[in-house]
Amino acid sequence: YMRTGNTKHTLQFSLDVINLPNLISRNWGIRDLYTVNNPLTLKKVISGTPTYTLAEYGGDLVTQPFVKSVSPGTTWGMQLGLRYIF
């Protein structure tokens, strides 16, 4: 810090790391998202009773059940800060 007259001047530096596990390993800190929005599909209605089929991995409806969510919220980031106090 530095003092001029009765005023004290200070500089503060800061460093924030966001999602530190992803910085250590690219496979950490990334979440999986389920790709099927509607896992049930209406197959038929008999006498007012609906019959549904369930989407299965590897079946006709779903080829990949999960995808990696790679976005600014799931990858690592760094924030530098500078504060001048007087």
C-alpha positions, 0 to 999 in steps of 0.5 A: 500500500501507499499513503498520500496525505491522509489517504491510503492507496492499495492495489489488490490482485485476485485469481479465481479458477472456475471448475478446477477438476476440469482443469486437472482432467478434461473428463472431470467436471463435465456432466452428461445430458440425457438425449431422450426428451420423451422416453415413452412413445404411444404405440396404440390404444385398445378400448381406451387403454393406451399402450406405450413403448419405452425408448431403449439404448441401441434400439430404433429410437435412441442411438446415444443415451447421453451426450457430454455437456461441453459449455462455459458452465462445465469447462474450466475458466480463469478470472483475473481481478484488480481492485484499487482502494483509496 
